[in-house]
Amino acid sequence: MRQADLNSWGTPNLLTGARIAAVPVVMLLLFFSGPWASFLGALCFMLAGATDFLDGFLARRHRLVSRLGKFMDPLADKLLVSVALIMLIPLGRVPAWMAFLIIGRELAVTGLRGLAAAEGIILAPDRWAKAKTLLQMTALTALILHYPYVGVDFHEVGMGLLWLALIATLASGVSYFWTFFQQYLESPGP
C-alpha cells in the first residue's frame, strides 16, 4: 500500500467510516416502533451526525485533509440523511415529497460536483451548505426521536426544523449551480 493511502486512514476518515457504519444501524432501529427504538435510533443518528462536524474540524486543524476524505465525507452525509428520510416515510413522520426534494438535491449536487471536477472547477461548501447539514441533522434527530419527552413534542419540533432544512437545502443547491455556471462561463474554452 502506498504511504499516501496509509495516511488517508487518519482519525477524520475513521470518523467518516463510523458514520457510514451507523447507516445500517439507524435503518435497523427504524424498523421497530416505540419510544425505545426511536430513542436509540435518534441517539445513533445524532452521534453519527456529530462525527461530520468533528472529522472536518480534525482534518483542517491537523492538516489531515485527503482525497479519500473529500470523497467519503459528503457521501457519508448523503447516505445517513437519505436512509433516515426514506425510513421515516412509512412511519408517517416525513412527507415523501419533502424526502424526494432533499434527496433529489443531494443527487443533483453530487452530479454537478463530478462535472465541475472534470472541468477543473472547485465547488466548495458555502454557508448555505453548512446550514443545510446542521438543520438536516437536527431535524432528523428530532423526527427519529418523534415521541414527546420532558414535555417537548419532538415530532412538531422536527417538522419545523425540516421545513427550515428544506429551504436551506434548496438554497444551497441553487448556490452550487449558480457558482458552477459563473465559473464555467468565466473559464477559458478548449
C-alpha positions as CSV (number, residue, x, y, z in Angstrom):
1,M,0.0,0.0,0.0
2,R,1.3,3.5,-0.8
3,Q,2.2,5.8,2.0
4,A,-0.4,8.3,0.8
5,D,-3.0,5.5,1.1
6,L,-2.0,4.8,4.6
7,N,-2.1,8.4,5.6
8,S,-5.7,8.6,4.2
9,W,-6.9,6.4,7.1
10,G,-6.3,9.1,9.8
11,T,-8.8,9.9,12.6
12,P,-11.0,12.1,10.4
13,N,-11.5,9.3,7.8
14,L,-12.1,6.8,10.6
15,L,-14.9,9.0,11.9
16,T,-16.4,9.2,8.4
17,G,-16.2,5.4,8.2
18,A,-18.0,5.2,11.5
19,R,-20.7,7.5,10.1
20,I,-21.2,5.1,7.2
21,A,-21.2,2.1,9.5
22,A,-24.0,3.8,11.5
23,V,-26.3,3.9,8.4
24,P,-27.5,0.3,8.7
25,V,-27.8,0.6,12.5
26,V,-30.1,3.6,12.1
27,M,-32.1,1.8,9.4
28,L,-32.5,-1.3,11.6
29,L,-33.6,0.7,14.6
30,L,-36.2,2.5,12.4
31,F,-37.8,-0.9,11.5
32,F,-39.1,-1.1,15.1
33,S,-41.8,1.2,16.6
34,G,-42.0,2.5,20.1
35,P,-40.2,5.0,22.2
36,W,-37.1,2.9,23.0
37,A,-36.3,2.1,19.3
38,S,-36.9,5.8,18.4
39,F,-34.7,7.0,21.3
40,L,-31.8,4.6,20.3
41,G,-32.2,5.4,16.6
42,A,-32.1,9.2,17.4
43,L,-29.1,8.7,19.7
44,C,-27.2,6.7,17.0
45,F,-28.2,9.2,14.3
46,M,-27.2,12.2,16.5
47,L,-23.8,10.7,17.3
48,A,-23.2,9.8,13.7
49,G,-24.1,13.3,12.6
50,A,-21.7,14.8,15.2
51,T,-18.9,12.9,13.6
52,D,-19.5,15.0,10.5
53,F,-18.5,18.2,12.3
54,L,-15.7,16.5,14.3
55,D,-14.0,14.9,11.3
56,G,-13.9,18.2,9.4
57,F,-12.6,20.0,12.4
58,L,-9.8,17.5,13.0
59,A,-8.9,17.3,9.3
60,R,-8.5,21.0,9.0
61,R,-6.8,21.5,12.4
62,H,-4.3,18.8,12.0
63,R,-3.9,19.2,8.2
64,L,-5.2,15.7,7.5
65,V,-7.3,16.6,4.5
66,S,-7.2,13.8,2.0
67,R,-8.7,13.0,-1.4
68,L,-10.4,10.0,0.3
69,G,-11.9,12.2,2.9
70,K,-13.1,14.8,0.4
71,F,-14.9,12.0,-1.4
72,M,-16.2,9.9,1.6
73,D,-17.3,12.8,3.9
74,P,-20.2,14.1,1.6
75,L,-21.1,10.5,0.7
76,A,-21.4,9.6,4.3
77,D,-23.7,12.6,5.0
78,K,-25.9,11.8,2.0
79,L,-26.2,8.1,3.0
80,L,-27.1,8.9,6.6
81,V,-29.6,11.6,5.7
82,S,-31.2,9.6,2.8
83,V,-31.7,6.4,4.9
84,A,-33.3,8.5,7.7
85,L,-35.6,10.3,5.3
86,I,-36.6,7.1,3.5
87,M,-37.2,5.1,6.7
88,L,-39.3,7.9,8.2
89,I,-41.7,8.0,5.2
90,P,-43.6,4.7,6.0
91,L,-43.7,5.7,9.7
92,G,-45.6,8.8,8.7
93,R,-43.0,11.1,10.2
94,V,-41.8,12.7,6.9
95,P,-43.8,13.5,3.8
96,A,-42.5,11.7,0.8
97,W,-42.4,14.8,-1.4
98,M,-40.0,16.5,1.2
99,A,-37.8,13.5,1.2
100,F,-37.7,13.5,-2.6
101,L,-36.7,17.1,-2.8
102,I,-33.9,16.8,-0.3
103,I,-32.6,13.5,-1.8
104,G,-33.0,14.9,-5.3
105,R,-31.0,18.0,-4.5
106,E,-28.3,15.8,-3.0
107,L,-28.0,13.7,-6.1
108,A,-28.1,16.7,-8.4
109,V,-25.3,18.5,-6.5
110,T,-23.2,15.3,-6.4
111,G,-23.5,15.0,-10.2
112,L,-22.7,18.7,-10.6
113,R,-19.6,18.3,-8.4
114,G,-18.5,15.5,-10.6
115,L,-19.0,17.6,-13.7
116,A,-17.2,20.5,-12.1
117,A,-14.2,18.4,-11.2
118,A,-14.0,17.2,-14.8
119,E,-13.9,20.9,-15.8
120,G,-11.3,21.8,-13.2
121,I,-13.8,23.8,-11.1
122,I,-13.8,23.5,-7.4
123,L,-17.2,23.8,-5.7
124,A,-16.5,24.4,-2.0
125,P,-19.4,24.3,0.5
126,D,-20.7,27.7,1.4
127,R,-22.7,28.9,4.3
128,W,-26.0,27.5,2.9
129,A,-24.4,24.1,2.6
130,K,-23.2,24.2,6.2
131,A,-26.6,25.4,7.4
132,K,-28.3,22.7,5.4
133,T,-26.3,20.0,7.0
134,L,-26.8,21.2,10.5
135,L,-30.6,21.7,10.0
136,Q,-31.0,18.3,8.3
137,M,-29.1,16.5,11.1
138,T,-31.0,18.4,13.9
139,A,-34.5,18.0,12.2
140,L,-34.0,14.3,11.5
141,T,-32.7,13.6,15.0
142,A,-36.0,15.2,16.4
143,L,-38.1,13.3,13.8
144,I,-36.5,10.0,14.7
145,L,-37.0,10.7,18.4
146,H,-40.6,11.5,17.5
147,Y,-42.3,10.8,20.8
148,P,-42.8,13.5,23.5
149,Y,-40.0,13.6,26.1
150,V,-39.8,16.0,29.0
151,G,-42.9,17.8,27.7
152,V,-41.4,18.5,24.3
153,D,-43.2,17.2,21.2
154,F,-40.2,16.2,19.1
155,H,-42.3,15.5,16.0
156,E,-43.5,19.1,15.9
157,V,-40.0,20.4,16.6
158,G,-38.6,18.1,13.9
159,M,-41.1,19.2,11.3
160,G,-40.5,22.8,11.9
161,L,-36.7,22.2,11.6
162,L,-37.3,20.1,8.5
163,W,-39.1,23.0,6.8
164,L,-36.0,25.2,7.5
165,A,-33.7,22.4,6.4
166,L,-35.7,22.1,3.1
167,I,-35.3,25.9,2.5
168,A,-31.6,25.7,3.2
169,T,-31.2,22.6,1.1
170,L,-32.8,24.1,-1.9
171,A,-31.0,27.4,-1.4
172,S,-27.7,25.5,-1.2
173,G,-28.5,23.6,-4.4
174,V,-29.2,26.9,-6.3
175,S,-26.0,28.3,-4.9
176,Y,-23.9,25.4,-6.1
177,F,-25.5,25.6,-9.6
178,W,-25.1,29.4,-9.7
179,T,-21.4,29.1,-8.7
180,F,-20.7,26.4,-11.2
181,F,-22.3,28.3,-14.2
182,Q,-20.5,31.5,-13.2
183,Q,-17.1,29.7,-13.1
184,Y,-17.8,27.7,-16.2
185,L,-18.7,30.8,-18.2
186,E,-15.5,32.6,-17.0
187,S,-13.2,29.7,-17.7
188,P,-11.2,29.6,-20.9
189,G,-12.6,27.3,-23.6
190,P,-10.8,24.3,-25.1
